[in-house]
């Protein structure tokens, strides 16, 4: 059974098309070192997403993303190959979105980048050192209670956003997981995912988790410097582990 199309993908995949989960081609990564070049599979569904809003890539840009060698008839040959699997790429089309560095990445590499960014944030961000440094600028004991209240509120607000982003079920690579969020918000998250090719939400979650670690360390520092000031302690509040499927795209 073929996966249902999202609204922004309809109209590009024609009758008789290949399944969106079929592999269209494999491309070498752009960010890998020469000694460890990775290859990423690009599915028909991913090509379809690149041809659909919000990007609407033309033949030249799509050929660059797929790392196809430039040639006199390159655009025509690419359109013919796409036509054979039911994808329509009109000649003379103009791109709809601004080109960024993320435009050059296929979804597999963008997800890989987000996963590595998450690992660096988890293991290398100096949350404790930053918390201790900034706490030295707030030495008035009378302000510690209010500061701790603000940190508690900030942690709660940050957790709400992280929980929402962790429920993002935008289509990626060969996955099309069932939706967890209301369509009214999921469509906006899907737009963000389509522009960033799966990098956006996981990267924000990784950064917010580093921020949560800083906030938790700030509470620990306040508890140590001003014991008995009340407002409770969040030292046992651990940010959600992001090493699972959400970063990897296996949602």
Beta strands, then each sheet from edge to edge (+ up, - down):
strand 1: 23-28
strand 2: 39-43
sheet 1: 1+ 2-
end
